[in-house]
Amino acid sequence: MSLTSIVIALAAFGVFFFGAFTGCQFERGRRAEVEAEWAQERARVAGEHSAALERAREFERAGEELAARLFETERARAAFGEEKDREISRLSTGRPCLSVPVTRLLNDRGAAAAVPAPAQRAARAAAGTAADPDVRWATDADVALWARHAQEQYDICRGRIGALSSFFKQQQQE
């Protein structure tokens, strides 16, 4: 072997190792960049997850506050309704207000608030009518109580819808 071929072999060997070393260094640098990007992405996702979790907790707190307000409103409305029921009973005369055919027509339609039997018996006893179970006339007290209960149900529904509407409007503004 000649000196020239040894120098050429050493040069080729040096170029090969220099290339391999440079490639490894380049890969290490690229790997560090990828790992840094991955760490940034994990931190971003963790931040988004944390923010979403906090927002869900805020929704839950707002929902609990809404439920508590609705409960208190409905409790106060029920107490006021009981007061009205007592006053209706005190102020009404117990005289027939709706005739038997009209009351029967209303009750036959399956109305949820049909005239209750105890109120009918008490009204008939007060009016001196025989306790005939087929007679279904409504007193002024029955009609007034029905109207008050219908109004209460409407107010409850309106209050719930209003509370839900304000809840979602508030959430949209945030």
C-alpha positions in Angstrom: 0.0 0.0 0.0 1.2 3.4 -0.8 1.1 6.4 1.3 -1.4 8.1 -1.1 -3.9 5.2 -0.7 -3.4 5.3 3.1 -4.1 9.0 3.1 -7.1 8.6 0.9 -8.4 5.8 3.1 -7.8 7.9 6.2 -9.5 10.9 4.6 -12.5 8.8 3.6 -12.6 7.3 7.0 -12.4 10.8 8.6 -15.1 12.1 6.3 -17.3 9.1 7.1 -16.9 9.6 10.9 -17.2 13.4 10.6 -20.5 12.9 8.7 -21.7 10.3 11.2 -20.8 12.6 14.1 -22.4 15.6 12.5 -25.5 13.6 11.7 -25.8 12.5 15.4 -25.3 16.0 16.6 -28.0 17.2 14.2 -30.4 14.5 15.4 -29.7 15.4 19.0 -30.5 19.0 18.3 -33.6 18.1 16.4 -34.7 15.7 19.1 -34.3 18.5 21.7 -36.4 20.8 19.6 -39.1 18.2 19.2 -39.1 17.5 23.0 -39.3 21.2 23.7 -42.2 21.6 21.3 -43.9 18.5 22.9 -43.4 20.0 26.4 -44.9 23.3 25.2 -47.9 21.5 23.7 -48.5 19.4 26.9 -48.3 22.7 28.9 -50.8 24.3 26.6 -53.2 21.4 26.7 -52.9 21.2 30.5 -53.7 24.9 30.7 -56.8 24.5 28.4 -57.9 21.5 30.5 -57.5 23.5 33.7 -59.4 26.5 32.3 -62.2 24.2 31.0 -62.4 22.5 34.4 -62.6 25.9 36.2 -65.3 27.0 33.8 -67.3 23.8 34.5 -67.0 24.6 38.2 -68.2 28.1 37.6 -71.3 26.7 35.7 -71.9 24.3 38.6 -71.7 27.1 41.2 -74.0 29.3 39.1 -76.4 26.4 38.7 -76.4 25.7 42.4 -77.1 29.4 43.1 -79.9 29.4 40.6 -81.4 26.2 42.2 -81.2 27.8 45.7 -82.8 31.0 44.5 -85.6 29.1 42.8 -86.1 26.9 45.8 -86.5 29.9 48.1 -88.8 31.7 45.6 -91.0 28.6 45.3 -91.0 28.1 49.0 -92.1 31.7 49.6 -94.7 31.4 46.8 -96.1 28.2 48.4 -96.3 29.9 51.8 -98.1 32.9 50.2 -100.4 30.5 48.4 -101.4 28.7 51.6 -102.2 32.2 53.0 -104.3 32.9 50.0 -106.1 29.5 50.4 -107.0 30.3 54.0 -108.3 33.7 52.9 -110.3 32.3 50.0 -111.9 29.8 52.4 -112.6 32.6 54.9 -114.1 35.0 52.3 -116.0 32.6 50.1 -119.6 31.7 50.8 -119.6 28.0 49.8 -122.5 28.6 47.4 -122.7 26.8 44.1 -120.9 28.7 41.4 -120.7 26.3 38.5 -123.7 24.1 37.7 -123.5 20.3 37.8 -123.4 20.0 33.9 -120.6 22.6 33.6 -118.6 21.0 36.4 -119.2 17.5 34.9 -118.0 18.8 31.5 -114.9 20.3 33.0 -114.1 17.2 35.1 -114.8 14.7 32.2 -112.1 16.3 30.1 -109.6 14.9 32.6 -108.6 18.2 34.0 -105.6 17.9 36.4 -107.3 20.3 38.9 -110.7 18.8 39.0 -112.9 19.8 41.9 -111.7 17.7 44.8 -114.3 15.5 46.6 -113.6 16.9 50.2 -114.2 20.4 49.1 -117.4 19.3 47.4 -118.7 17.5 50.5 -117.8 20.4 52.7 -119.5 22.9 50.4 -122.6 20.6 50.1 -122.8 20.3 53.8 -122.5 24.0 54.2 -125.2 24.6 51.6 -127.5 21.9 53.1 -127.5 19.7 50.0 -127.8 15.9 50.4 -124.4 14.1 50.2 -125.0 12.7 46.7 -121.7 11.5 45.2 -123.0 12.0 41.7 -123.7 15.7 42.3 -120.5 17.6 41.3 -121.2 21.3 41.4 -118.4 23.7 42.3 -118.6 26.3 44.9 -117.2 29.8 44.6 -114.4 28.6 46.9 -113.6 25.7 44.6 -113.3 28.0 41.6 -111.3 30.5 43.5 -108.9 27.9 44.7 -108.6 26.4 41.3 -107.8 29.8 39.8 -105.2 30.5 42.5 -103.5 27.1 42.0 -103.5 27.6 38.2 -101.9 31.1 38.7 -99.3 29.6 41.0 -98.4 26.9 38.5 -98.0 29.5 35.8 -95.9 31.7 38.1 -93.6 28.8 39.0 -93.2 27.9 35.3 -92.6 31.5 34.3 -90.0 31.9 37.1 -88.1 28.7 36.1 -88.0 29.7 32.5 -86.9 33.2 33.4 -84.1 31.9 35.7 -82.9 29.5 33.0 -82.9 32.3 30.4 -80.9 34.7 32.6 -78.5 31.8 33.4 -77.8 31.1 29.8 -77.6 34.8 28.9 -75.1 35.3 31.7 -73.0 32.4 30.5 -73.0 33.7 26.9 -71.7 37.1 28.1 -68.8 35.5 29.8 
